[in-house]
Amino acid sequence: MEAPPPAAFVLSGHITRDAVPRLCADLESLMAASPDATTVDCDLSGVVRPDLTTVDAIARLTLIARRTGTRALRLHGTTPELRALLELVGLGEAVGDVSAPPPRSRRSPR
């Protein structure tokens, strides 16, 4: 039996503190709509000006994905600046990074 395809989640633009709760709710909705997916591919290639709010959003999204059991959040398309921030705060290994864009994506509504 083949593994189910991963769910796809896209972050783009500049992530603001006000957007973080909505992004978390969007991910929870996506996971509820994809109950068989064991991973969530998160495309970050469209994120601009990453900062600590972006890191906070990624950390929260990772926790939400892990809270569902076997789900993992796999990051794709992280910029060198974002990877450096994740490493700086000690989240580099915790969130991982696949780097290449995911094969398919579903945009998070803004």
Backbone as XML, in Angstrom:
<?xml version="1.0"?>
<chain id="A" units="angstrom">
  <residue number="1" name="MET">
    <atom name="N" x="0.845" y="-1.183" z="0.000"/>
    <atom name="CA" x="0.000" y="0.000" z="0.000"/>
    <atom name="C" x="0.887" y="1.243" z="0.000"/>
  </residue>
  <residue number="2" name="GLU">
    <atom name="N" x="0.562" y="2.166" z="-0.854"/>
    <atom name="CA" x="1.336" y="3.391" z="-0.995"/>
    <atom name="C" x="0.968" y="4.397" z="0.100"/>
  </residue>
  <residue number="3" name="ALA">
    <atom name="N" x="1.989" y="5.128" z="0.570"/>
    <atom name="CA" x="1.749" y="6.152" z="1.591"/>
    <atom name="C" x="0.915" y="7.281" z="0.988"/>
  </residue>
  <residue number="4" name="PRO">
    <atom name="N" x="0.038" y="7.876" z="1.782"/>
    <atom name="CA" x="-0.767" y="8.991" z="1.264"/>
    <atom name="C" x="0.128" y="10.181" z="0.943"/>
  </residue>
  <residue number="5" name="PRO">
    <atom name="N" x="-0.267" y="10.991" z="-0.036"/>
    <atom name="CA" x="0.544" y="12.167" z="-0.355"/>
    <atom name="C" x="0.516" y="13.158" z="0.804"/>
  </residue>
  <residue number="6" name="PRO">
    <atom name="N" x="1.589" y="13.934" z="0.951"/>
    <atom name="CA" x="1.591" y="14.925" z="2.031"/>
    <atom name="C" x="0.602" y="16.046" z="1.736"/>
  </residue>
  <residue number="7" name="ALA">
    <atom name="N" x="0.121" y="16.648" z="2.797"/>
    <atom name="CA" x="-0.695" y="17.853" z="2.646"/>
    <atom name="C" x="0.267" y="18.986" z="2.298"/>
  </residue>
  <residue number="8" name="ALA">
    <atom name="N" x="-0.215" y="20.001" z="1.598"/>
    <atom name="CA" x="0.646" y="21.113" z="1.188"/>
    <atom name="C" x="0.129" y="22.419" z="1.770"/>
  </residue>
  <residue number="9" name="PHE">
    <atom name="N" x="1.050" y="23.198" z="2.310"/>
    <atom name="CA" x="0.724" y="24.470" z="2.951"/>
    <atom name="C" x="1.731" y="25.499" z="2.458"/>
  </residue>
  <residue number="10" name="VAL">
    <atom name="N" x="1.285" y="26.679" z="2.099"/>
    <atom name="CA" x="2.164" y="27.701" z="1.531"/>
    <atom name="C" x="2.109" y="28.966" z="2.381"/>
  </residue>
  <residue number="11" name="LEU">
    <atom name="N" x="3.288" y="29.468" z="2.723"/>
    <atom name="CA" x="3.403" y="30.768" z="3.382"/>
    <atom name="C" x="4.062" y="31.712" z="2.392"/>
  </residue>
  <residue number="12" name="SER">
    <atom name="N" x="3.540" y="32.930" z="2.294"/>
    <atom name="CA" x="4.140" y="33.895" z="1.379"/>
    <atom name="C" x="3.994" y="35.297" z="1.939"/>
  </residue>
  <residue number="13" name="GLY">
    <atom name="N" x="4.786" y="36.203" z="1.371"/>
    <atom name="CA" x="4.762" y="37.586" z="1.816"/>
    <atom name="C" x="5.522" y="37.767" z="3.123"/>
  </residue>
  <residue number="14" name="HIS">
    <atom name="N" x="5.286" y="38.887" z="3.747"/>
    <atom name="CA" x="5.902" y="39.169" z="5.051"/>
    <atom name="C" x="4.939" y="38.682" z="6.129"/>
  </residue>
  <residue number="15" name="ILE">
    <atom name="N" x="5.396" y="37.789" z="6.987"/>
    <atom name="CA" x="4.558" y="37.220" z="8.049"/>
    <atom name="C" x="4.520" y="38.210" z="9.214"/>
  </residue>
  <residue number="16" name="THR">
    <atom name="N" x="3.325" y="38.629" z="9.573"/>
    <atom name="CA" x="3.162" y="39.568" z="10.693"/>
    <atom name="C" x="2.662" y="38.827" z="11.924"/>
  </residue>
  <residue number="17" name="ARG">
    <atom name="N" x="2.844" y="39.455" z="13.064"/>
    <atom name="CA" x="2.395" y="38.855" z="14.323"/>
    <atom name="C" x="0.879" y="38.614" z="14.302"/>
  </residue>
  <residue number="18" name="ASP">
    <atom name="N" x="0.132" y="39.539" z="13.704"/>
    <atom name="CA" x="-1.326" y="39.385" z="13.626"/>
    <atom name="C" x="-1.743" y="38.207" z="12.757"/>
  </residue>
  <residue number="19" name="ALA">
    <atom name="N" x="-0.901" y="37.813" z="11.802"/>
    <atom name="CA" x="-1.243" y="36.720" z="10.886"/>
    <atom name="C" x="-1.002" y="35.342" z="11.490"/>
  </residue>
  <residue number="20" name="VAL">
    <atom name="N" x="-0.178" y="35.244" z="12.524"/>
    <atom name="CA" x="0.213" y="33.937" z="13.065"/>
    <atom name="C" x="-0.983" y="33.107" z="13.549"/>
  </residue>
  <residue number="21" name="PRO">
    <atom name="N" x="-1.916" y="33.653" z="14.337"/>
    <atom name="CA" x="-3.057" y="32.827" z="14.759"/>
    <atom name="C" x="-3.897" y="32.320" z="13.575"/>
  </residue>
  <residue number="22" name="ARG">
    <atom name="N" x="-4.049" y="33.154" z="12.545"/>
    <atom name="CA" x="-4.815" y="32.729" z="11.374"/>
    <atom name="C" x="-4.088" y="31.627" z="10.624"/>
  </residue>
  <residue number="23" name="LEU">
    <atom name="N" x="-2.758" y="31.741" z="10.506"/>
    <atom name="CA" x="-1.984" y="30.694" z="9.850"/>
    <atom name="C" x="-2.110" y="29.370" z="10.596"/>
  </residue>
  <residue number="24" name="CYS">
    <atom name="N" x="-2.088" y="29.444" z="11.919"/>
    <atom name="CA" x="-2.255" y="28.232" z="12.729"/>
    <atom name="C" x="-3.630" y="27.613" z="12.491"/>
  </residue>
  <residue number="25" name="ALA">
    <atom name="N" x="-4.664" y="28.443" z="12.452"/>
    <atom name="CA" x="-6.020" y="27.943" z="12.195"/>
    <atom name="C" x="-6.118" y="27.351" z="10.786"/>
  </residue>
  <residue number="26" name="ASP">
    <atom name="N" x="-5.456" y="27.994" z="9.811"/>
    <atom name="CA" x="-5.455" y="27.466" z="8.442"/>
    <atom name="C" x="-4.807" y="26.087" z="8.390"/>
  </residue>
  <residue number="27" name="LEU">
    <atom name="N" x="-3.701" y="25.908" z="9.105"/>
    <atom name="CA" x="-3.038" y="24.607" z="9.118"/>
    <atom name="C" x="-3.913" y="23.559" z="9.786"/>
  </residue>
  <residue number="28" name="GLU">
    <atom name="N" x="-4.555" y="23.911" z="10.877"/>
    <atom name="CA" x="-5.450" y="22.964" z="11.546"/>
    <atom name="C" x="-6.584" y="22.554" z="10.617"/>
  </residue>
  <residue number="29" name="SER">
    <atom name="N" x="-7.132" y="23.500" z="9.858"/>
    <atom name="CA" x="-8.196" y="23.186" z="8.900"/>
    <atom name="C" x="-7.685" y="22.278" z="7.793"/>
  </residue>
  <residue number="30" name="LEU">
    <atom name="N" x="-6.486" y="22.565" z="7.291"/>
    <atom name="CA" x="-5.896" y="21.725" z="6.244"/>
    <atom name="C" x="-5.699" y="20.297" z="6.741"/>
  </residue>
  <residue number="31" name="MET">
    <atom name="N" x="-5.201" y="20.156" z="7.960"/>
    <atom name="CA" x="-4.966" y="18.816" z="8.498"/>
    <atom name="C" x="-6.271" y="18.077" z="8.737"/>
  </residue>
  <residue number="32" name="ALA">
    <atom name="N" x="-7.303" y="18.789" z="9.147"/>
    <atom name="CA" x="-8.610" y="18.159" z="9.337"/>
    <atom name="C" x="-9.172" y="17.676" z="7.999"/>
  </residue>
  <residue number="33" name="ALA">
    <atom name="N" x="-8.869" y="18.406" z="6.926"/>
    <atom name="CA" x="-9.354" y="18.037" z="5.599"/>
    <atom name="C" x="-8.475" y="16.968" z="4.947"/>
  </residue>
  <residue number="34" name="SER">
    <atom name="N" x="-7.313" y="16.686" z="5.526"/>
    <atom name="CA" x="-6.377" y="15.688" z="4.990"/>
    <atom name="C" x="-6.020" y="14.685" z="6.077"/>
  </residue>
  <residue number="35" name="PRO">
    <atom name="N" x="-7.000" y="13.932" z="6.583"/>
    <atom name="CA" x="-6.743" y="13.079" z="7.746"/>
    <atom name="C" x="-5.742" y="11.954" z="7.504"/>
  </residue>
  <residue number="36" name="ASP">
    <atom name="N" x="-5.544" y="11.540" z="6.250"/>
    <atom name="CA" x="-4.617" y="10.446" z="5.971"/>
    <atom name="C" x="-3.179" y="10.893" z="5.774"/>
  </residue>
  <residue number="37" name="ALA">
    <atom name="N" x="-2.957" y="12.174" z="5.557"/>
    <atom name="CA" x="-1.598" y="12.676" z="5.324"/>
    <atom name="C" x="-0.775" y="12.556" z="6.604"/>
  </residue>
  <residue number="38" name="THR">
    <atom name="N" x="0.434" y="12.031" z="6.466"/>
    <atom name="CA" x="1.311" y="11.892" z="7.633"/>
    <atom name="C" x="2.332" y="13.013" z="7.716"/>
  </residue>
  <residue number="39" name="THR">
    <atom name="N" x="2.437" y="13.808" z="6.643"/>
    <atom name="CA" x="3.335" y="14.965" z="6.648"/>
    <atom name="C" x="2.637" y="16.152" z="6.001"/>
  </residue>
  <residue number="40" name="VAL">
    <atom name="N" x="3.147" y="17.325" z="6.342"/>
    <atom name="CA" x="2.678" y="18.560" z="5.723"/>
    <atom name="C" x="3.898" y="19.222" z="5.103"/>
  </residue>
  <residue number="41" name="ASP">
    <atom name="N" x="3.860" y="19.415" z="3.783"/>
    <atom name="CA" x="4.928" y="20.131" z="3.096"/>
    <atom name="C" x="4.603" y="21.617" z="3.153"/>
  </residue>
  <residue number="42" name="CYS">
    <atom name="N" x="5.509" y="22.388" z="3.742"/>
    <atom name="CA" x="5.302" y="23.826" z="3.911"/>
    <atom name="C" x="6.255" y="24.572" z="2.983"/>
  </residue>
  <residue number="43" name="ASP">
    <atom name="N" x="5.704" y="25.217" z="1.966"/>
    <atom name="CA" x="6.482" y="25.964" z="0.988"/>
    <atom name="C" x="6.698" y="27.384" z="1.497"/>
  </residue>
  <residue number="44" name="LEU">
    <atom name="N" x="7.956" y="27.732" z="1.733"/>
    <atom name="CA" x="8.317" y="29.048" z="2.261"/>
    <atom name="C" x="9.019" y="29.910" z="1.225"/>
  </residue>
  <residue number="45" name="SER">
    <atom name="N" x="9.040" y="29.470" z="-0.023"/>
    <atom name="CA" x="9.796" y="30.189" z="-1.048"/>
    <atom name="C" x="9.258" y="31.595" z="-1.313"/>
  </residue>
  <residue number="46" name="GLY">
    <atom name="N" x="8.010" y="31.862" z="-0.955"/>
    <atom name="CA" x="7.430" y="33.181" z="-1.176"/>
    <atom name="C" x="7.522" y="34.116" z="0.008"/>
  </residue>
  <residue number="47" name="VAL">
    <atom name="N" x="8.149" y="33.677" z="1.092"/>
    <atom name="CA" x="8.273" y="34.527" z="2.281"/>
    <atom name="C" x="9.324" y="35.605" z="2.022"/>
  </residue>
  <residue number="48" name="VAL">
    <atom name="N" x="8.966" y="36.839" z="2.317"/>
    <atom name="CA" x="9.904" y="37.954" z="2.159"/>
    <atom name="C" x="10.225" y="38.562" z="3.525"/>
  </residue>
  <residue number="49" name="ARG">
    <atom name="N" x="11.420" y="39.072" z="3.646"/>
    <atom name="CA" x="11.892" y="39.699" z="4.885"/>
    <atom name="C" x="11.622" y="38.830" z="6.121"/>
  </residue>
  <residue number="50" name="PRO">
    <atom name="N" x="12.169" y="37.601" z="6.134"/>
    <atom name="CA" x="11.943" y="36.759" z="7.313"/>
    <atom name="C" x="12.558" y="37.390" z="8.558"/>
  </residue>
  <residue number="51" name="ASP">
    <atom name="N" x="11.845" y="37.254" z="9.665"/>
    <atom name="CA" x="12.315" y="37.794" z="10.930"/>
    <atom name="C" x="11.890" y="36.843" z="12.042"/>
  </residue>
  <residue number="52" name="LEU">
    <atom name="N" x="12.010" y="37.290" z="13.279"/>
    <atom name="CA" x="11.667" y="36.401" z="14.394"/>
    <atom name="C" x="10.174" y="36.073" z="14.439"/>
  </residue>
  <residue number="53" name="THR">
    <atom name="N" x="9.331" y="36.915" z="13.879"/>
    <atom name="CA" x="7.911" y="36.579" z="13.787"/>
    <atom name="C" x="7.718" y="35.405" z="12.840"/>
  </residue>
  <residue number="54" name="THR">
    <atom name="N" x="8.484" y="35.362" z="11.765"/>
    <atom name="CA" x="8.431" y="34.228" z="10.846"/>
    <atom name="C" x="8.867" y="32.963" z="11.563"/>
  </residue>
  <residue number="55" name="VAL">
    <atom name="N" x="9.932" y="33.053" z="12.337"/>
    <atom name="CA" x="10.420" y="31.903" z="13.105"/>
    <atom name="C" x="9.359" y="31.454" z="14.104"/>
  </residue>
  <residue number="56" name="ASP">
    <atom name="N" x="8.723" y="32.400" z="14.774"/>
    <atom name="CA" x="7.650" y="32.078" z="15.714"/>
    <atom name="C" x="6.513" y="31.340" z="15.008"/>
  </residue>
  <residue number="57" name="ALA">
    <atom name="N" x="6.137" y="31.814" z="13.839"/>
    <atom name="CA" x="5.066" y="31.163" z="13.077"/>
    <atom name="C" x="5.453" y="29.737" z="12.721"/>
  </residue>
  <residue number="58" name="ILE">
    <atom name="N" x="6.678" y="29.537" z="12.250"/>
    <atom name="CA" x="7.130" y="28.195" z="11.883"/>
    <atom name="C" x="7.157" y="27.278" z="13.108"/>
  </residue>
  <residue number="59" name="ALA">
    <atom name="N" x="7.618" y="27.790" z="14.234"/>
    <atom name="CA" x="7.646" y="26.983" z="15.464"/>
    <atom name="C" x="6.229" y="26.576" z="15.872"/>
  </residue>
  <residue number="60" name="ARG">
    <atom name="N" x="5.302" y="27.501" z="15.815"/>
    <atom name="CA" x="3.914" y="27.180" z="16.186"/>
    <atom name="C" x="3.289" y="26.189" z="15.215"/>
  </residue>
  <residue number="61" name="LEU">
    <atom name="N" x="3.545" y="26.383" z="13.923"/>
    <atom name="CA" x="3.004" y="25.456" z="12.923"/>
    <atom name="C" x="3.589" y="24.057" z="13.107"/>
  </residue>
  <residue number="62" name="THR">
    <atom name="N" x="4.865" y="23.987" z="13.451"/>
    <atom name="CA" x="5.500" y="22.695" z="13.715"/>
    <atom name="C" x="4.836" y="22.001" z="14.899"/>
  </residue>
  <residue number="63" name="LEU">
    <atom name="N" x="4.575" y="22.753" z="15.960"/>
    <atom name="CA" x="3.917" y="22.170" z="17.135"/>
    <atom name="C" x="2.508" y="21.687" z="16.806"/>
  </residue>
  <residue number="64" name="ILE">
    <atom name="N" x="1.787" y="22.450" z="16.013"/>
    <atom name="CA" x="0.430" y="22.051" z="15.626"/>
    <atom name="C" x="0.482" y="20.751" z="14.837"/>
  </residue>
  <residue number="65" name="ALA">
    <atom name="N" x="1.417" y="20.661" z="13.894"/>
    <atom name="CA" x="1.537" y="19.440" z="13.098"/>
    <atom name="C" x="1.906" y="18.248" z="13.971"/>
  </residue>
  <residue number="66" name="ARG">
    <atom name="N" x="2.815" y="18.422" z="14.882"/>
    <atom name="CA" x="3.246" y="17.313" z="15.759"/>
    <atom name="C" x="2.170" y="16.916" z="16.759"/>
  </residue>
  <residue number="67" name="ARG">
    <atom name="N" x="1.356" y="17.874" z="17.150"/>
    <atom name="CA" x="0.299" y="17.600" z="18.124"/>
    <atom name="C" x="-0.712" y="16.582" z="17.589"/>
  </residue>
  <residue number="68" name="THR">
    <atom name="N" x="-0.778" y="16.455" z="16.280"/>
    <atom name="CA" x="-1.744" y="15.534" z="15.670"/>
    <atom name="C" x="-1.243" y="14.099" z="15.639"/>
  </residue>
  <residue number="69" name="GLY">
    <atom name="N" x="-0.081" y="13.849" z="16.200"/>
    <atom name="CA" x="0.426" y="12.478" z="16.247"/>
    <atom name="C" x="1.649" y="12.303" z="15.378"/>
  </residue>
  <residue number="70" name="THR">
    <atom name="N" x="1.505" y="11.584" z="14.275"/>
    <atom name="CA" x="2.664" y="11.253" z="13.456"/>
    <atom name="C" x="2.968" y="12.290" z="12.391"/>
  </residue>
  <residue number="71" name="ARG">
    <atom name="N" x="2.305" y="13.396" z="12.392"/>
    <atom name="CA" x="2.518" y="14.392" z="11.345"/>
    <atom name="C" x="3.788" y="15.192" z="11.575"/>
  </residue>
  <residue number="72" name="ALA">
    <atom name="N" x="4.464" y="15.449" z="10.483"/>
    <atom name="CA" x="5.670" y="16.276" z="10.523"/>
    <atom name="C" x="5.493" y="17.427" z="9.547"/>
  </residue>
  <residue number="73" name="LEU">
    <atom name="N" x="6.050" y="18.564" z="9.890"/>
    <atom name="CA" x="6.041" y="19.726" z="9.010"/>
    <atom name="C" x="7.400" y="19.755" z="8.316"/>
  </residue>
  <residue number="74" name="ARG">
    <atom name="N" x="7.400" y="19.594" z="6.987"/>
    <atom name="CA" x="8.641" y="19.632" z="6.214"/>
    <atom name="C" x="8.718" y="20.960" z="5.488"/>
  </residue>
  <residue number="75" name="LEU">
    <atom name="N" x="9.810" y="21.693" z="5.738"/>
    <atom name="CA" x="9.984" y="23.009" z="5.131"/>
    <atom name="C" x="10.627" y="22.873" z="3.758"/>
  </residue>
  <residue number="76" name="HIS">
    <atom name="N" x="10.139" y="23.653" z="2.822"/>
    <atom name="CA" x="10.675" y="23.700" z="1.471"/>
    <atom name="C" x="10.909" y="25.155" z="1.097"/>
  </residue>
  <residue number="77" name="GLY">
    <atom name="N" x="11.949" y="25.405" z="0.351"/>
    <atom name="CA" x="12.175" y="26.743" z="-0.187"/>
    <atom name="C" x="12.577" y="27.790" z="0.830"/>
  </residue>
  <residue number="78" name="THR">
    <atom name="N" x="13.264" y="27.388" z="1.888"/>
    <atom name="CA" x="13.707" y="28.386" z="2.863"/>
    <atom name="C" x="14.888" y="29.172" z="2.286"/>
  </residue>
  <residue number="79" name="THR">
    <atom name="N" x="14.894" y="30.450" z="2.543"/>
    <atom name="CA" x="16.000" y="31.290" z="2.090"/>
    <atom name="C" x="17.177" y="31.117" z="3.043"/>
  </residue>
  <residue number="80" name="PRO">
    <atom name="N" x="18.370" y="31.481" z="2.612"/>
    <atom name="CA" x="19.521" y="31.414" z="3.532"/>
    <atom name="C" x="19.301" y="32.258" z="4.794"/>
  </residue>
  <residue number="81" name="GLU">
    <atom name="N" x="18.620" y="33.399" z="4.636"/>
    <atom name="CA" x="18.373" y="34.265" z="5.798"/>
    <atom name="C" x="17.462" y="33.562" z="6.814"/>
  </residue>
  <residue number="82" name="LEU">
    <atom name="N" x="16.427" y="32.913" z="6.314"/>
    <atom name="CA" x="15.510" y="32.216" z="7.219"/>
    <atom name="C" x="16.196" y="31.017" z="7.863"/>
  </residue>
  <residue number="83" name="ARG">
    <atom name="N" x="16.982" y="30.276" z="7.096"/>
    <atom name="CA" x="17.718" y="29.138" z="7.677"/>
    <atom name="C" x="18.647" y="29.625" z="8.785"/>
  </residue>
  <residue number="84" name="ALA">
    <atom name="N" x="19.307" y="30.770" z="8.557"/>
    <atom name="CA" x="20.211" y="31.316" z="9.576"/>
    <atom name="C" x="19.445" y="31.690" z="10.840"/>
  </residue>
  <residue number="85" name="LEU">
    <atom name="N" x="18.268" y="32.290" z="10.687"/>
    <atom name="CA" x="17.446" y="32.634" z="11.855"/>
    <atom name="C" x="17.017" y="31.377" z="12.607"/>
  </residue>
  <residue number="86" name="LEU">
    <atom name="N" x="16.589" y="30.350" z="11.872"/>
    <atom name="CA" x="16.164" y="29.103" z="12.514"/>
    <atom name="C" x="17.324" y="28.474" z="13.278"/>
  </residue>
  <residue number="87" name="GLU">
    <atom name="N" x="18.514" y="28.494" z="12.692"/>
    <atom name="CA" x="19.703" y="27.966" z="13.373"/>
    <atom name="C" x="20.036" y="28.802" z="14.610"/>
  </residue>
  <residue number="88" name="LEU">
    <atom name="N" x="19.934" y="30.117" z="14.477"/>
    <atom name="CA" x="20.274" y="31.022" z="15.572"/>
    <atom name="C" x="19.438" y="30.744" z="16.819"/>
  </residue>
  <residue number="89" name="VAL">
    <atom name="N" x="18.155" y="30.450" z="16.630"/>
    <atom name="CA" x="17.280" y="30.219" z="17.783"/>
    <atom name="C" x="17.199" y="28.733" z="18.157"/>
  </residue>
  <residue number="90" name="GLY">
    <atom name="N" x="17.998" y="27.905" z="17.485"/>
    <atom name="CA" x="18.050" y="26.487" z="17.843"/>
    <atom name="C" x="16.963" y="25.630" z="17.231"/>
  </residue>
  <residue number="91" name="LEU">
    <atom name="N" x="16.314" y="26.117" z="16.176"/>
    <atom name="CA" x="15.236" y="25.342" z="15.550"/>
    <atom name="C" x="15.641" y="24.714" z="14.219"/>
  </residue>
  <residue number="92" name="GLY">
    <atom name="N" x="16.872" y="24.879" z="13.823"/>
    <atom name="CA" x="17.311" y="24.355" z="12.537"/>
    <atom name="C" x="17.048" y="22.872" z="12.383"/>
  </residue>
  <residue number="93" name="GLU">
    <atom name="N" x="17.493" y="22.083" z="13.335"/>
    <atom name="CA" x="17.288" y="20.634" z="13.261"/>
    <atom name="C" x="15.872" y="20.235" z="13.640"/>
  </residue>
  <residue number="94" name="ALA">
    <atom name="N" x="15.255" y="21.002" z="14.509"/>
    <atom name="CA" x="13.911" y="20.643" z="14.978"/>
    <atom name="C" x="12.886" y="20.694" z="13.866"/>
  </residue>
  <residue number="95" name="VAL">
    <atom name="N" x="12.992" y="21.675" z="12.984"/>
    <atom name="CA" x="12.009" y="21.800" z="11.913"/>
    <atom name="C" x="12.483" y="21.185" z="10.618"/>
  </residue>
  <residue number="96" name="GLY">
    <atom name="N" x="13.789" y="20.962" z="10.471"/>
    <atom name="CA" x="14.308" y="20.371" z="9.243"/>
    <atom name="C" x="14.137" y="21.315" z="8.067"/>
  </residue>
  <residue number="97" name="ASP">
    <atom name="N" x="14.654" y="20.896" z="6.920"/>
    <atom name="CA" x="14.516" y="21.697" z="5.707"/>
    <atom name="C" x="14.819" y="20.813" z="4.520"/>
  </residue>
  <residue number="98" name="VAL">
    <atom name="N" x="13.855" y="20.660" z="3.658"/>
    <atom name="CA" x="14.037" y="19.860" z="2.466"/>
    <atom name="C" x="14.558" y="20.734" z="1.336"/>
  </residue>
  <residue number="99" name="SER">
    <atom name="N" x="14.409" y="22.030" z="1.436"/>
    <atom name="CA" x="14.876" y="23.065" z="0.519"/>
    <atom name="C" x="14.156" y="23.169" z="-0.818"/>
  </residue>
  <residue number="100" name="ALA">
    <atom name="N" x="14.070" y="22.113" z="-1.586"/>
    <atom name="CA" x="13.403" y="22.207" z="-2.880"/>
    <atom name="C" x="11.918" y="22.454" z="-2.684"/>
  </residue>
  <residue number="101" name="PRO">
    <atom name="N" x="11.271" y="23.161" z="-3.621"/>
    <atom name="CA" x="9.829" y="23.373" z="-3.493"/>
    <atom name="C" x="9.084" y="22.046" z="-3.516"/>
  </residue>
  <residue number="102" name="PRO">
    <atom name="N" x="7.973" y="21.959" z="-2.815"/>
    <atom name="CA" x="7.194" y="20.727" z="-2.833"/>
    <atom name="C" x="6.584" y="20.509" z="-4.216"/>
  </residue>
  <residue number="103" name="PRO">
    <atom name="N" x="6.234" y="19.260" z="-4.544"/>
    <atom name="CA" x="5.711" y="18.967" z="-5.869"/>
    <atom name="C" x="4.380" y="19.625" z="-6.172"/>
  </residue>
  <residue number="104" name="ARG">
    <atom name="N" x="3.531" y="19.814" z="-5.200"/>
    <atom name="CA" x="2.248" y="20.466" z="-5.408"/>
    <atom name="C" x="1.991" y="21.336" z="-4.195"/>
  </residue>
  <residue number="105" name="SER">
    <atom name="N" x="1.145" y="22.348" z="-4.340"/>
    <atom name="CA" x="0.928" y="23.226" z="-3.194"/>
    <atom name="C" x="-0.481" y="23.751" z="-3.176"/>
  </residue>
  <residue number="106" name="ARG">
    <atom name="N" x="-0.932" y="24.054" z="-1.983"/>
    <atom name="CA" x="-2.221" y="24.694" z="-1.764"/>
    <atom name="C" x="-1.919" y="25.980" z="-1.018"/>
  </residue>
  <residue number="107" name="ARG">
    <atom name="N" x="-2.272" y="27.075" z="-1.597"/>
    <atom name="CA" x="-1.977" y="28.379" z="-0.993"/>
    <atom name="C" x="-2.829" y="28.608" z="0.252"/>
  </residue>
  <residue number="108" name="SER">
    <atom name="N" x="-2.179" y="29.143" z="1.263"/>
    <atom name="CA" x="-2.896" y="29.536" z="2.468"/>
    <atom name="C" x="-3.612" y="30.844" z="2.167"/>
  </residue>
  <residue number="109" name="PRO">
    <atom name="N" x="-4.913" y="30.936" z="2.402"/>
    <atom name="CA" x="-5.594" y="32.199" z="2.146"/>
    <atom name="C" x="-5.095" y="33.289" z="3.059"/>
  </residue>
  <residue number="110" name="ARG">
    <atom name="N" x="-4.910" y="34.447" z="2.508"/>
    <atom name="CA" x="-4.424" y="35.572" z="3.307"/>
    <atom name="C" x="-5.534" y="36.459" z="3.699"/>
  </residue>
</chain>
